[in-house]
Amino acid sequence: MSTANDKRKAPAGERVADWADGRLGIYSLAKANMRKIFPDHWSFMLGEVALYSFIIIILTGVYLTLFFHPSMNEVEYHGSYVPMQGVLMSEAYASTLDISFDVRGGLLIRQIHHWAALIFLAAMMVHMMRVFFTGAFRKPREINWLFGFLLFVLGMFTGFTGYSLPDDLLSGTGVRFMQGAILSVPIVGTYLSMFLFGGEFPGGDIVARFYSIHILLLPGIMLGLLVAHLILVFYHKHTQFAGPGRTNKNVVGMPLLPIYMAKAGGFFFLVFGIITVISAIATINPIWALGPYRPDQVSTNAQPDWYMGFSEGLIRVMPGWEVNLWGHTLVLGVFIPLVIFPLVLASIAVYPFIESWVTGDKREHHILDRPRNAPTRTAFGVAWLTWYFILLVGGGNDLWATHFSLSINAITWFVRIFFFAGPVLAFIITKRICMGLQRRDRDKVLHGRESGIIKRLPHGEFVEVHEPLTQEALHTLTSHYQYTPVEVGPTVDENGVERKVSRTERLRARLSKAYYGRDNQVAKPTVEEYKEITSGHGHH
């Protein structure tokens, strides 16, 4: 009988893992992070839609770069699309036609790429609105808000450079629009235009330059921001909605492996499948119907993609003001919208820091707000969205006029008026709705839920029976924090010496009162009120 121990080799996969662990320390890294908990809520999937759309954009973009020629050299087309044969066009336009009609699967990939870009920006916008309305941008996530905001803005310009690459009549009209906006900049506008286009418009370099920006510069920056964004999400832990057992010090949900990763993988293929179906049945950017770009022509119904519509709306509805100074013309009708556009974006970027300064709150926040419990913030968000969509109407005023048989002048004046009145009305209405919902929540806590059952009392009175709320519902309705408005305080100290109050301090007190004053939040019911009503005669 042999007593020798047979030494067996470990499986190849285990040996590779051991080799990698000895150099990268992956075992300890995985042990520490693979069981990280993530909360489960449908609204958190909005960020995943944006992430997966970005991945789809990268994958399809790599495929398209294999066949696209970013050159404005003029060639004569002899491809398979018969109506364009013999037409002079740029190599960029000709190669896009080849991708659409001669490359196997090329048209489908083009459309997936374009639809994914639109869905990416739409998901980014809705995701940021979810973050804004729930207060998920508060400490310690202000920097992550900036990362997300930059991703959205860079995505807008990446999309603009992308749909400009085919050099068709529609994209050329958009580039001409951009060049006109650049020319409106005083003193340096003409220099900027000549530098960008390599000479007089349209020049011969713009497609090649946009190509480098579109496939290299902007995606590289966005990829870095995305990685940083995800690292901070992982490091700070995910926010969660209020509920029993949920505090600022824990996360209630599912582990990253295997549950969350399995769901995320399935969701990726679901998003990919839906985008592919949309791309297969809905044509987008049919450049063969538009023709190659010519500086002396403009395509009918020329519209940018939706995310650039509000910037065009600013210019379309702005009066054509001009000022002549020392022999130079300042085109205010274009320059003023060009200034408003970045100012609005900057105000959105710095909002978390403004709210933090107004509240003076230095605590970490990992529990989300219900939008109704922050009525001023919610009203600001709705006002901004209202302003955005009003300008979107202005950016497509010609389409509204032709499709609904309206006067284009009437539409333009409607946008001009509601450019100012719309956000104000939206702010007031939203705030009143939030206050009404707060009062309803207070009544629910004190009196219970309306059951719809009518009861007749012995003396003949009819009352509706209210059912008491569960402890979970009570916690959800009463767990939010209510700020006390910042006060300026006494202007004279105990010795009778007048204290100088700065303008900044007074402004902060006024803003704090506007945010959290008596008319901006309904006081939560106290424990004493709840016990008095539920144990007395007030509860039916």
JOVENCOR-V610278 format. One record per pair of residues at least 6 apart in sequence whose ideal C-beta (glycine too) atoms are under 7 Angstrom apart, sorted by the first residue. I is the first residue (numbers start at 0). GAP is how many residues later the second one is. If there is no record, write none. Layout:
# JOVENCOR-V610278
I:GAP  I:GAP
This chain:
# JOVENCOR-V610278
19:6  20:6  33:222  33:223  34:220  34:221  34:222  35:219  35:220  36:214  36:216  36:217  36:218  37:200  37:215  37:216  37:218  37:222  38:199  38:201  38:212  38:213  38:214  39:213  39:214  40:200  42:87  44:222  45:77  45:80  45:81  45:84  46:80  47:216  47:219  48:74  48:222  49:70  49:73  49:74  49:77  51:216  51:219  51:220  52:63  52:66  52:67  52:70  52:218  53:66  53:172  55:56  55:60  55:216  55:219  56:56  56:59  56:60  56:63  59:49  59:52  59:53  59:56  60:52  60:154  62:46  63:35  63:45  63:46  63:49  64:150  66:28  66:31  66:32  66:36  66:39  67:27  67:28  67:31  68:22  68:23  68:26  69:22  69:95  69:137  69:138  69:141  70:19  70:20  70:21  70:136  70:137  71:18  71:20  71:95  71:132  71:135  72:17  72:18  73:14  73:16  74:14  74:16  74:19  75:10  75:12  76:7  76:8  76:9  76:10  76:12  76:17  76:20  77:7  78:15  78:18  78:19  78:22  78:23  79:21  79:22  80:16  80:20  80:207  83:13  83:204  86:205  88:203  89:77  89:117  89:202  91:73  91:74  91:75  91:115  92:73  92:74  92:75  92:199  95:70  95:191  96:191  98:7  98:11  99:6  99:7  99:10  99:188  107:171  107:172  110:168  110:173  111:163  111:164  111:167  113:170  113:171  114:160  114:163  114:164  114:169  115:159  116:42  116:45  117:187  117:188  118:156  119:35  120:31  120:34  120:35  120:38  120:186  123:27  123:28  123:31  124:27  127:20  127:24  128:252  130:6  130:14  131:249  132:238  132:245  132:248  133:234  133:235  133:237  134:230  134:233  134:234  134:239  134:242  135:103  135:232  136:8  136:215  137:214  137:218  137:227  138:217  138:223  138:224  138:225  138:226  139:96  139:224  140:95  141:210  141:211  142:89  143:85  143:88  143:89  144:207  145:203  146:78  146:81  146:82  147:81  148:199  148:200  149:75  150:71  150:74  150:75  150:78  152:192  153:64  153:67  153:68  154:67  155:151  155:152  156:61  157:56  157:60  157:61  157:64  158:146  158:148  159:148  160:49  160:52  160:53  161:52  162:8  162:122  162:142  163:7  163:10  163:11  163:46  164:42  164:45  164:46  164:49  165:121  166:40  166:125  166:126  167:119  167:122  167:123  167:124  167:125  168:121  168:122  168:123  168:124  168:128  168:130  169:120  169:129  169:132  171:121  172:125  172:126  172:129  173:130  174:31  175:25  178:14  178:18  178:22  179:154  180:153  180:157  181:7  181:10  181:11  182:6  182:7  182:10  183:147  183:150  183:151  183:154  184:7  184:150  185:144  192:8  196:6  196:8  196:9  197:6  197:7  200:94  201:93  236:14  236:129  237:13  238:127  238:129  239:6  239:11  239:12  239:126  239:127  239:128  240:127  241:125  241:234  241:237  241:238  242:229  242:232  242:233  243:228  243:231  244:7  245:6  245:121  247:116  247:118  247:119  253:6  289:9  300:97  300:98  302:93  302:96  303:8  305:86  308:83  308:86  308:87  309:78  309:81  309:82  309:85  310:30  311:83  312:78  312:79  312:80  312:81  312:82  312:102  313:23  313:26  313:27  313:77  314:19  314:22  315:78  315:79  315:81  316:77  316:95  316:98  316:99  316:102  317:15  317:18  317:19  318:14  319:13  320:11  320:12  321:7  321:8  321:9  321:10  321:11  322:7  322:9  354:22  356:151  357:150  357:153  357:154  357:157  358:124  358:153  359:126  368:111  369:110  370:7  370:63  371:62  371:65  371:66  372:65  372:107  374:56  374:59  374:60  374:145  375:55  375:138  375:139  375:144  377:52  377:56  378:48  378:51  378:52  379:47  381:44  381:48  382:40  382:43  382:44  385:36  385:37  385:40  386:35  386:36  389:25  389:28  389:29  389:32  392:7  392:22  393:18  393:21  396:11  396:14  396:15  397:10  399:6  399:11  400:6  400:7  400:10  434:87  437:83  437:84  438:83  440:36  441:80  441:83  443:25  443:33  444:24  444:29  444:32  444:33  444:80  444:85  445:79  445:83  445:84  445:87  446:19  446:86  446:92  447:18  447:19  447:20  447:21  447:91  448:17  448:18  448:20  449:14  449:16  450:13  450:14  450:15  450:16  452:11  452:12  453:8  453:10  454:8  454:10  455:6  456:6  462:77  464:75  465:73  465:74  467:66  477:46  481:39  481:42  482:33  483:32  484:27  484:28  484:31  484:32  485:22  485:23  485:26  486:22  487:13  487:17  487:18  487:21  490:7  490:8  490:10  491:6  491:7  492:6  532:6
